Amino acid sequence: MRSGKSEGRDWEETSRGEPDDAKSFTYADAGVDVAAGEAAVERIKDKVRSTFRPEVIGDIGGFGGLFEFPAAKYRQPVLVGSTDGVGTKALIAQATGRFTTIGTDLVAMCVDDLVCQGAEPLFMLDYIAVGKLDPDHIEQLVEGIAEGCRQAGCALIGGEMAEHPGAMEPGEFDLVGSAIGVVERDRIITGAHVRPGDVLIGLPSPGLRSNGYSLARKVLLDVADLPLEGPAYDGARHSLADELLEPSVIYAPAIAALLRAIDVGAVAHITGGGLVGNVSRVLPADCDAVLERRNWEVPRIFTEIQNRGKVKDAEMSRTFNLGIGMVVVVNSRDAFKALDVLRAAGHRAAQVGEITAGERRTRIV
């Protein structure tokens, strides 16, 4: 269930005709530390086990993760898969040496895609590639992934650690994950029933989540030359690093509660493509979404990026979430109940717009 590419066999034979004192190369000589990989696996075992659901079979160490599908719970189950990474937010973690929260980001990016189609997240797998394997580094990353899985209610049943000397420098890493969920066939959310007059409910995001970091880094670190250890902005009591490493909110449990309470027309996870791009994805061809800017608070970090980089409004809205991490489309008669359910689940949800007749576009007014 969890392995590392640093596992292997060290060959100690010498070629025919070589002197007895010829160098006998090992995997470690090539830059791969088998012992560090084994140490990392030992450190993360308890963290991984803390995510297990009753359906998990076996333990860490197999060639694949085993999950007993609860078929009796469903009439026509459909499996839903999602895979994602954390983008260049990884470079902020690398620059600061702070790796814990970025694992939670990975889970959020995967499981919150699943719930957009009505699926319950069941399990997740991760892939960690590093230039040089550091057990402390791996432990922090998996600690964050495990925390995200616990929040989402899904099991972390497998993963891979790969040490890539030469391809990546020491300290460099990449983090990718895949999540699998399940939904009843007749409960799949497609957006087909969205109609003019429906309302848009927004769930707030305190920061960038894991999207738009290439532009954010360009503006804040390169153009404005702000230090990561300095204040996030004038008057801030936290550092820019704190701001940029704010872990992504995981919305899956709240959306699951909403799906049990009312019929939901569509759900949009605000990731790459920003607020306008992702809301448009869930609209029928004859509908527009109109978002009213006055109805939610845009976190200060977005204002800083826009002002310091002279970024136009249209670019901001198609790059960043602007303070809304998830948008739900519901019938107007269910709006108050939807707000109650989402707020009871811990989110300061607000009605942020409505559906109108149109051509599958999203506007912010």
C-alpha positions in Angstrom: 0.0 0.0 0.0 2.9 2.4 0.6 6.2 2.0 -1.1 9.2 4.0 -2.3 11.1 3.9 -5.5 14.2 3.9 -3.3 13.6 0.2 -2.7 16.0 -2.0 -4.6 18.9 -4.4 -4.6 22.5 -3.2 -4.3 24.7 -5.1 -6.7 28.2 -5.8 -5.4 29.7 -7.8 -8.2 32.7 -6.5 -10.1 33.1 -6.9 -13.8 35.4 -9.7 -15.1 38.9 -8.6 -15.4 38.5 -5.6 -13.0 41.0 -5.3 -10.1 39.7 -6.5 -6.7 39.7 -2.9 -5.3 37.5 -1.5 -8.1 34.6 0.6 -6.9 31.4 -1.4 -6.2 28.5 1.0 -6.9 25.3 1.0 -4.9 21.9 2.6 -5.3 23.1 5.1 -2.6 26.0 6.1 -4.9 23.4 7.0 -7.5 21.6 9.3 -5.0 18.8 6.9 -3.8 18.7 6.3 0.0 16.9 3.0 0.7 17.2 3.4 4.4 15.6 6.9 4.4 12.7 5.5 2.4 12.2 2.7 4.9 12.4 5.2 7.8 9.8 7.5 6.2 7.4 4.6 5.8 7.7 3.7 9.4 7.1 7.3 10.5 3.8 7.6 8.5 2.2 4.3 9.3 0.1 5.5 12.2 -0.9 8.7 10.4 -2.2 6.6 7.4 -4.0 4.1 9.7 -5.8 7.1 11.4 -7.7 7.6 8.1 -9.0 4.0 7.7 -12.7 3.3 7.3 -14.3 0.0 8.1 -14.1 -0.9 4.4 -10.3 -0.9 4.3 -8.8 -4.4 4.1 -5.2 -5.1 5.1 -2.5 -2.8 6.2 0.4 -0.7 4.9 3.0 -2.5 2.8 1.0 -4.3 0.0 1.4 -3.7 -3.7 -2.1 -2.2 -3.8 -4.6 -0.7 -1.4 -7.7 -2.8 -0.7 -11.2 -1.3 -0.1 -14.3 -3.5 0.2 -17.0 -1.7 -1.8 -20.2 -1.4 0.2 -22.4 -2.6 -2.6 -25.4 -3.3 -0.3 -25.7 0.5 0.4 -26.5 1.3 -3.2 -29.0 0.4 -5.9 -27.0 1.6 -9.0 -23.6 2.7 -7.8 -21.4 4.8 -10.1 -17.7 5.3 -9.2 -16.3 8.8 -9.7 -12.6 9.5 -9.9 -10.6 12.7 -9.6 -6.9 13.4 -9.7 -5.0 16.7 -9.0 -2.0 18.3 -7.5 -1.1 21.4 -5.6 0.6 23.4 -8.4 3.2 26.0 -7.6 2.0 26.4 -4.1 4.5 23.6 -3.5 7.3 26.2 -4.2 6.1 28.3 -1.2 6.2 25.2 1.0 9.7 24.4 -0.3 10.9 28.0 0.3 9.7 28.0 3.9 10.4 24.4 4.8 6.8 24.1 5.9 5.1 21.1 4.4 2.2 20.0 6.6 -0.7 22.1 5.3 0.0 21.4 1.7 -1.1 17.8 2.1 -4.5 19.0 3.2 -4.6 21.1 0.0 -4.1 18.0 -2.0 -7.0 16.2 -0.5 -9.3 19.3 -0.9 -8.5 19.5 -4.6 -9.5 15.9 -5.2 -12.4 15.2 -2.9 -14.1 18.6 -3.5 -14.2 17.7 -7.2 -16.0 14.5 -6.5 -18.8 16.1 -4.6 -19.5 18.4 -7.5 -21.1 15.3 -9.1 -22.8 14.2 -5.9 -20.3 11.5 -4.9 -19.2 10.5 -1.4 -15.4 10.3 -1.2 -14.3 6.7 -0.3 -10.6 6.6 -0.6 -7.5 8.3 -1.8 -4.0 7.6 -3.0 -1.0 9.9 -3.2 2.3 10.2 -5.1 5.3 12.1 -3.6 8.3 12.7 -5.8 11.4 14.3 -4.2 15.0 15.1 -5.3 16.4 13.7 -2.0 14.3 11.7 0.4 14.1 13.3 3.8 11.9 11.3 6.3 11.0 14.6 8.2 9.8 16.1 4.9 7.7 13.0 4.0 6.2 12.8 7.5 5.0 16.4 7.3 3.5 15.9 3.9 1.6 12.7 4.8 0.5 14.3 8.1 -1.3 16.9 6.1 -2.8 14.4 3.7 -4.0 12.3 6.6 -5.6 15.4 8.2 -7.4 16.2 5.0 -8.6 12.6 4.7 -10.0 12.6 8.2 -11.8 15.9 7.5 -13.3 14.5 4.3 -14.1 11.1 5.8 -12.2 9.1 3.2 -9.4 6.6 3.7 -5.8 7.0 2.6 -5.2 3.5 1.3 -2.1 3.8 -0.7 0.7 5.9 -2.0 4.2 6.1 -3.5 7.4 7.8 -2.6 9.8 8.3 -5.4 13.4 9.7 -5.1 14.6 11.2 -8.3 18.2 12.3 -8.1 19.3 14.2 -11.1 15.7 15.0 -12.3 15.0 17.0 -9.1 17.3 18.9 -6.8 17.4 18.2 -3.0 14.5 20.0 -1.4 12.4 19.9 -4.6 9.2 17.9 -4.6 5.9 17.3 -6.3 2.7 16.1 -4.8 -0.2 14.4 -6.7 -3.2 12.5 -5.5 -6.3 10.6 -6.8 -9.6 10.1 -5.0 -12.4 7.7 -5.7 -16.0 8.3 -4.7 -19.4 6.8 -5.3 -22.9 8.1 -6.2 -26.2 6.6 -7.1 -26.7 6.8 -10.9 -30.0 8.7 -10.5 -28.4 11.1 -8.0 -25.5 12.3 -10.3 -25.4 16.1 -10.4 -25.1 17.3 -14.0 -26.5 20.8 -14.0 -29.1 19.8 -16.5 -32.0 20.9 -14.2 -30.6 24.4 -13.5 -33.2 27.1 -14.5 -33.4 30.9 -14.6 -34.6 32.0 -11.2 -32.4 29.5 -9.3 -30.0 31.1 -6.8 -26.3 30.8 -6.2 -25.0 30.0 -2.7 -21.3 30.7 -2.1 -19.1 29.0 0.5 -16.3 31.2 1.6 -12.6 30.5 1.2 -10.2 32.5 3.4 -7.4 32.4 0.8 -6.1 31.3 -2.5 -6.6 27.5 -1.8 -4.2 25.9 -4.4 -4.9 28.0 -7.5 -3.4 31.1 -9.1 -0.1 30.7 -7.3 2.0 31.3 -10.4 0.5 34.8 -10.8 0.5 35.4 -7.0 4.2 34.5 -6.8 5.0 36.6 -9.8 3.3 39.7 -8.4 4.1 39.4 -4.6 7.6 37.8 -4.7 9.1 38.9 -8.0 7.5 42.3 -8.8 6.7 43.6 -5.3 9.8 41.7 -3.8 7.9 41.0 -0.6 9.7 38.7 1.9 7.8 35.6 2.9 8.7 36.2 6.5 7.3 39.7 6.5 3.7 40.8 7.1 1.2 39.6 4.5 0.1 43.2 4.0 0.1 46.5 5.9 -1.4 45.9 9.3 -1.4 42.1 9.1 -0.6 40.2 12.2 0.5 37.2 10.2 3.3 36.7 7.6 3.0 36.4 3.9 4.1 32.8 4.2 1.2 32.1 6.6 -1.2 33.7 4.2 0.1 31.8 1.2 0.2 28.5 3.1 -3.3 28.8 4.5 -4.7 25.3 4.0 -7.6 24.8 1.7 -11.1 24.4 3.2 -12.5 21.0 2.6 -16.2 21.4 1.6 -17.1 17.7 0.9 -18.9 16.9 4.2 -21.0 20.1 4.1 -22.0 19.5 0.5 -22.9 15.9 1.4 -25.1 17.1 4.2 -26.8 19.6 1.7 -27.4 16.8 -0.8 -29.2 14.8 1.9 -31.4 17.8 2.7 -32.5 19.2 -0.6 -32.3 18.7 -4.4 -29.2 20.5 -5.7 -29.1 21.7 -9.3 -25.3 22.1 -9.6 -22.1 22.4 -7.6 -19.0 24.2 -8.8 -15.6 23.8 -7.2 -13.6 27.0 -7.7 -10.2 25.9 -8.8 -8.1 26.6 -11.9 -10.1 28.9 -14.2 -11.2 31.0 -11.3 -14.6 32.0 -10.2 -16.2 32.8 -13.6 -14.6 29.8 -15.4 -15.7 27.2 -12.9 -19.3 28.4 -12.4 -19.8 28.5 -16.2 -18.8 24.8 -16.4 -21.9 23.7 -14.5 -24.4 25.8 -16.4 -26.8 24.6 -19.2 -26.3 26.2 -22.6 -29.3 28.5 -22.2 -28.4 29.9 -18.7 -26.1 32.6 -17.3 -24.9 33.0 -13.7 -24.9 36.6 -12.3 -22.7 37.0 -9.2 -23.3 40.1 -7.0 -19.9 41.2 -5.7 -21.5 43.1 -2.8 -22.8 39.8 -1.3 -19.5 38.4 -0.1 -16.2 39.6 1.3 -13.1 39.3 -0.8 -10.1 38.5 1.4 -7.4 41.2 1.5 -4.8 39.1 -0.2 -6.6 39.3 -3.5 -6.7 43.1 -3.3 -2.9 43.1 -2.6 -2.3 40.9 -5.7 -4.5 43.1 -7.9 -3.1 46.4 -6.8 0.5 45.5 -6.7 0.3 43.7 -10.1 -2.2 46.1 -11.7 -4.2 43.0 -12.6 -7.4 43.7 -14.4 -10.8 42.5 -12.9 -11.4 40.0 -15.7 -8.0 38.4 -15.1 -8.6 38.2 -11.4 -11.9 36.5 -11.8 -10.7 33.9 -14.2 -7.6 33.1 -12.1 -8.6 33.3 -8.5 -11.6 32.2 -6.3 -11.9 35.8 -4.9 -13.0 34.4 -1.6 -15.5 31.8 -2.7 -14.3 28.2 -2.8 -17.5 26.4 -3.8 -20.8 27.6 -5.5 -24.0 25.7 -5.2 -27.1 26.2 -7.4 -30.4 25.6 -5.7 -34.1 26.4 -6.4 -35.0 29.7 -4.9 -37.6 28.0 -2.6 -34.8 26.0 -1.0 -32.3 28.9 -0.5 -33.0 29.5 3.2 -32.8 25.7 4.0 -29.5 25.5 2.0 -28.0 28.3 4.0 -29.1 26.8 7.3 -27.5 23.4 6.4 -24.3 24.9 5.2 -23.9 27.2 8.1 -24.7 24.4 10.5 -21.8 22.5 8.9 -19.5 25.3 9.8 -19.4 27.6 6.7 -20.5 31.2 6.5 -22.5 30.6 3.4 -24.2 33.4 1.6 -26.5 33.9 -1.4 -24.2 35.4 -3.9 -26.2 35.6 -7.1 -28.8 34.1 -9.4 -29.3 32.2 -12.6 -30.7 34.1 -15.6 -31.5 33.2 -19.2 -28.3 33.5 -21.3 -25.5 31.6 -23.1 -23.6 29.8 -20.4 -21.6 32.8 -19.2 -20.8 34.0 -15.7 -20.7 37.7 -14.9 -19.8 39.5 -11.7 -21.7 42.7 -11.2 
